[in-house]
Amino acid sequence: MKNIFKILPALFIVGSLIAGFTATQTKPVKCLIQMTNYTGEGAYVIVSLMNPKGEYEETLQVLGKDPEWYSEISEWWKFYGKHRPNIDAISGETISGGERNVSVLQIPTNNIDKGYSLRFETSVEDVKYYKDDLQLPLTTENLKSKKEGKGFIRYVRMLTQ
């Protein structure tokens, strides 16, 4: 029994170290997406974390719940379609022209100010697809800013929690 008390603190320290290395810390960031006043179907919006090489790292949000249309978001589909992880927890309804959506994105803190970016892709059925309707560097400053889109997104306003 005495030996267990000698080993227990060491096991606790090792367990804490392992947990610290495997758990990704995230920062909740409120994200308001305001759409332009277009006509037509609701837009599918994909928010992705892009690494410094411009490659997809993680899907942070999907607005549009019908997987039948995901392949129409061609650049993101090349990344997501290979593995198809469960995105139920980060998905919601499409946003129509003039509407807005407010949600909280979980931003990995170890990627802030490290050359990563957030990409907002939009697609409206039978209208157009914008692979980078808005792409902004993932910086501390941009996580509390308002940026203009160039397609279906009028602007995105970020606010750290």
C-alpha positions as CSV (number, residue, x, y, z in Angstrom):
1,M,0.0,0.0,0.0
2,K,2.9,2.4,0.7
3,N,4.2,1.9,-2.8
4,I,0.9,3.1,-4.3
5,F,1.3,6.5,-2.5
6,K,4.8,6.8,-4.0
7,I,3.7,6.0,-7.6
8,L,0.4,8.0,-7.5
9,P,1.9,11.5,-7.7
10,A,4.1,10.4,-10.7
11,L,1.1,8.9,-12.5
12,F,-0.9,12.1,-11.9
13,I,1.9,14.3,-13.4
14,V,2.3,12.0,-16.4
15,G,-1.5,11.9,-16.9
16,S,-1.7,15.7,-16.7
17,L,1.2,16.1,-19.3
18,I,-0.5,13.7,-21.7
19,A,-3.9,15.5,-21.3
20,G,-2.2,18.8,-21.9
21,F,-0.6,17.6,-25.2
22,T,-3.7,16.0,-26.6
23,A,-6.4,18.5,-25.8
24,T,-6.7,21.5,-28.2
25,Q,-7.5,24.7,-26.4
26,T,-10.1,26.8,-28.2
27,K,-11.3,30.3,-27.9
28,P,-15.0,31.0,-28.4
29,V,-15.5,33.8,-30.9
30,K,-18.9,35.2,-31.8
31,C,-19.4,35.4,-35.5
32,L,-22.1,37.5,-37.2
33,I,-22.6,36.8,-40.9
34,Q,-24.7,39.4,-42.8
35,M,-25.7,38.4,-46.3
36,T,-26.2,40.7,-49.3
37,N,-29.8,41.3,-50.6
38,Y,-29.6,38.7,-53.3
39,T,-32.7,36.7,-54.6
40,G,-32.8,33.0,-54.8
41,E,-32.3,30.0,-52.5
42,G,-30.6,30.1,-49.2
43,A,-26.8,30.1,-49.3
44,Y,-24.6,27.3,-48.0
45,V,-21.8,28.8,-46.0
46,I,-18.7,26.9,-44.9
47,V,-16.2,28.4,-42.4
48,S,-12.8,26.7,-42.4
49,L,-9.5,27.0,-40.7
50,M,-6.8,27.2,-43.3
51,N,-3.1,26.5,-42.5
52,P,-0.3,28.8,-43.6
53,K,0.2,26.8,-46.8
54,G,-3.5,27.6,-47.8
55,E,-4.7,24.0,-47.1
56,Y,-7.8,23.1,-45.2
57,E,-7.0,22.3,-41.5
58,E,-10.5,22.0,-40.0
59,T,-14.2,22.8,-40.7
60,L,-15.5,25.2,-38.1
61,Q,-19.0,25.8,-39.3
62,V,-21.4,24.6,-42.0
63,L,-24.6,26.5,-42.7
64,G,-26.7,24.2,-44.8
65,K,-27.9,20.8,-43.6
66,D,-28.6,18.9,-46.8
67,P,-25.4,16.7,-47.5
68,E,-26.7,16.2,-51.1
69,W,-25.4,19.7,-52.0
70,Y,-22.0,19.6,-50.2
71,S,-20.2,18.4,-53.3
72,E,-21.3,21.6,-55.0
73,I,-18.9,23.5,-52.6
74,S,-16.1,22.0,-54.7
75,E,-12.9,23.2,-52.9
76,W,-14.2,22.3,-49.4
77,W,-15.6,19.0,-50.7
78,K,-12.1,18.0,-51.8
79,F,-11.1,18.2,-48.1
80,Y,-14.3,17.2,-46.3
81,G,-15.5,14.5,-48.8
82,K,-12.5,12.3,-48.3
83,H,-13.1,11.7,-44.6
84,R,-16.7,13.0,-44.0
85,P,-16.4,13.5,-40.2
86,N,-19.6,14.2,-38.3
87,I,-20.4,17.9,-38.6
88,D,-23.8,17.8,-36.8
89,A,-22.6,19.9,-33.9
90,I,-21.4,22.7,-36.2
91,S,-24.1,22.8,-38.8
92,G,-27.2,24.9,-39.2
93,E,-29.7,26.2,-41.7
94,T,-28.8,28.1,-44.9
95,I,-29.0,31.9,-44.8
96,S,-31.1,33.7,-47.4
97,G,-30.5,37.1,-49.0
98,G,-30.5,40.0,-46.5
99,E,-30.5,37.6,-43.5
100,R,-27.9,37.2,-40.8
101,N,-26.6,34.4,-38.7
102,V,-24.9,34.7,-35.3
103,S,-23.0,31.8,-33.9
104,V,-20.0,31.0,-31.8
105,L,-16.9,29.5,-33.5
106,Q,-14.4,27.5,-31.5
107,I,-11.1,28.9,-32.7
108,P,-8.0,26.8,-31.8
109,T,-5.8,29.2,-29.8
110,N,-2.5,27.7,-30.9
111,N,-3.3,28.9,-34.5
112,I,-3.9,32.6,-33.7
113,D,-1.2,34.9,-35.0
114,K,0.6,32.0,-36.6
115,G,-0.1,32.4,-40.3
116,Y,-3.5,30.6,-40.3
117,S,-6.7,32.1,-41.8
118,L,-10.4,31.7,-41.7
119,R,-12.1,31.1,-45.1
120,F,-15.8,31.7,-45.6
121,E,-17.1,29.9,-48.7
122,T,-20.6,30.5,-50.1
123,S,-22.8,28.7,-52.7
124,V,-26.3,29.3,-53.9
125,E,-28.0,26.7,-56.0
126,D,-28.0,27.6,-59.7
127,V,-26.4,30.9,-59.0
128,K,-22.7,31.0,-58.1
129,Y,-20.0,29.5,-55.8
130,Y,-17.4,31.7,-54.1
131,K,-14.5,29.7,-52.8
132,D,-13.2,32.6,-50.8
133,D,-16.2,35.0,-50.4
134,L,-14.1,36.2,-47.4
135,Q,-10.7,35.0,-46.2
136,L,-9.1,36.7,-43.3
137,P,-5.8,36.1,-41.5
138,L,-6.4,34.5,-38.1
139,T,-5.0,37.3,-36.0
140,T,-5.9,38.7,-32.6
141,E,-6.9,41.9,-34.3
142,N,-9.2,40.3,-36.8
143,L,-11.0,38.3,-34.1
144,K,-12.5,41.6,-33.0
145,S,-13.2,43.2,-36.4
146,K,-15.7,43.6,-39.3
147,K,-14.6,42.5,-42.8
148,E,-16.5,42.8,-46.1
149,G,-17.3,39.8,-48.3
150,K,-17.0,39.8,-52.0
151,G,-19.9,37.5,-53.0
152,F,-23.1,36.6,-51.1
153,I,-21.6,37.8,-47.8
154,R,-22.0,41.5,-47.2
155,Y,-19.8,41.4,-44.1
156,V,-18.6,39.3,-41.2
157,R,-18.2,40.7,-37.7
158,M,-16.1,38.8,-35.2
159,L,-16.2,39.4,-31.4
160,T,-14.1,37.5,-28.9
161,Q,-16.0,36.2,-25.9
